[in-house]
Amino acid sequence: MEKPFFLLCMLAAAAAPLAVRAADERDITEIRQEIKAIKEGYEARLQALEARLKEAEAKAEQVAQSAALAANPSRQSAGAAFNPAISLVLQGRYANLSRDPERFAISGFIPSGGSGPGKRGFSLAETELTLSANVDDKFFGQTTLAVTPENEISVEEAYALATGLPAGLTLKAGRLLSGIGYQNEQHQHVWDFIDAPLAYQVFLGGQFRNDGLQLKWVAPTDLFFELGAEAGNGQNFPGTRGNKNGSGSAALIARLGGDIGYSSNWRVGLSALRTRAENREFTQAALTGNAASNSFTGSTRLAIADFIFKYAPNGNPLRTNFKLQGEYFRRAENGELTFDADGRLGLTNTDAYRSSQTGWYLQGVYQFVPRWRVGLRYDRLNPGTVALAGNAANLDTPSFKPYKATLMFDWSPSEFSRIRLQAARDHSQPGATDNQLFLHYIMTLGAHGAHKF
């Protein structure tokens, strides 16, 4: 029965219209294409499975090698051990200044060499290249190279940190940003304003770094309590490089901090810095109006009180947050001042010099919506008392108290980029106001660790 039925089907198919035959041919073509697609899909899945298998085998081999190296660390090669985190910070700015920055001075204070608003117009700001890595289970190393707008390369930081010390101790050795105050140990691109407060400019030359040692101890208490001590060559302002053994600077640091509920935290600190200068040169206008080359030899004692308060609703700073920060400085210098040190004016004179001066700033920064912040800072300096002895006939001791008000807005599209607009009225000299406007960008490439509190 099956064969006759099959023959009838064949005859019926042969007698079908040509249009139906064409439709059948199209169906066959579609079926072949579907088969081809299914075949290609299976081949792709097979290749993906083979790739996953190879990856899994490679990971298993890597884990086995890591376990073997952990069991015998001496077998690690130097090439495999060198795997640093690399970060590059790019900065640029535009400055519109109503007064010539070449004539900038802060009345009543010896020039530090680190003050002023910088150049007018477009320019690069400081570029930073940072490399850091764990050396082994006991040491961590980091170096930061800074490229200035004048195309000069300097070593901003280069230190080794001992991480394996007991009892909450850490030891840092090398070139480092001193831990005195609050803002000093922060890199410039982390600051909330494009420039340093006036107090930092006159007392620390903008920022104090040192070649030496730093030892810190964190107490095992509920409240954050930290003590620190530093010793170094003291070659940077307010000190100078001395040709002697031992240290040229010493610093002591104490900090206390904690939380207020879930939304707020705080920290207060006291710092003391002692340095010594040998013929620290500076140029200052004499009473005659001529620029005089002078020098100071003696000791500097600087005390700093700082505080920081942070607020974020329910501890979440992503939407809104607020930060209030302030520092108070008191400096005493005692030694000798040489007027007209190079003899160009023919009035060279060396006599006793003593001064006691203060300064402070207060700033607040508020993130009112995600990624947008507004900040306000006020600076004030007090020239205090300056005793020039015999040089009072050559140099002025003005009573004017410099001050400055700064407003900034910034926008951070991500944690790696920031664009800032800043306006300021700088009253660093009596009867002269410098209206300043800055546009500033900060771009971070590569790995970048969390910033300090």
C-alpha angles and dihedrals in degrees: 000000000000096000097052090046091051092050091051090053091051092051091049091051092049090052095051118116120268091245091061090048090054091050090051090052090053090050091051091051091050091049091051090050091050090050090050092049092049090049092050090047092053090048091051091049090048091052091048091051090049090051091050089050092053091047092050091049091050092050091049090051091048092051090050091050092048091051090050092049091048089053090049111024093175090072093065112112122229091239093056092046095055104081107132129180108246125205130179122192117198121195136177136168149183118219128195109189125179093205129052107263090210088069095047116134137155109231118239097013132097108248112258099196090237102079135097140070096269129233128341122246127012120349143144117261122212116311116208130200115190129187121184138165144150109269092200137313091303107039140048125193134200137172130185121195117198124205112201125212086253089064094252121140120214136173104245095178134359116163147143119226122205105218101172099069118125131239098032095301125144126183124200123189131184133037111343145159106258117249094226117125122354109279099036097083093049120097114244095250090060094059117110090227130045094241137041121258116266091252091059090049097053100034102035105018089249096306135008119228127172143191107230145061134320123192121188133182126194115200119230093240136122090247116062107254121173134175125190142179131192136191125182148143092276093215096148128077127321084030133044135217110274127201096232144094121260129036128321095198139030132190137187124200133190126179136179127184146154149154132283105207118306098310108048140051135175144190134192128191145185123203136179127195128188122188138162128221128204113198094335101191126216138158120233135166114260124219087262089062094247121124110251128200108225138172137204128210119185147067132310125204117189126183122191131190115191139175138182129193123188129189128189122163108254089349093292111123096177097093105029134353141158133211128192117191135175142163135191122204131197120182132186122188126187127179142070131318123204114205118207090009094179093048093233092133094041091235102103112164134162120201143145120297129195131167141171115193138165141195142170145181136200125197138175128194122193126190100205097178131008112296095002124099138174124199139187127194132183123193129192132179131191117202088204116182123342121182112197099171108194093000091067085092090061107034133047126233103205121197094209113125111217118221139173138193121204133187124188140180123191138180124204113194087186139350088273100055138048135175117196136191115196133180126185143174108213118198098179093138130043114261094006127097121190111205106204131192123182135184110195136179130193121192123181122200124191131357116355124180127220116281122244121263 
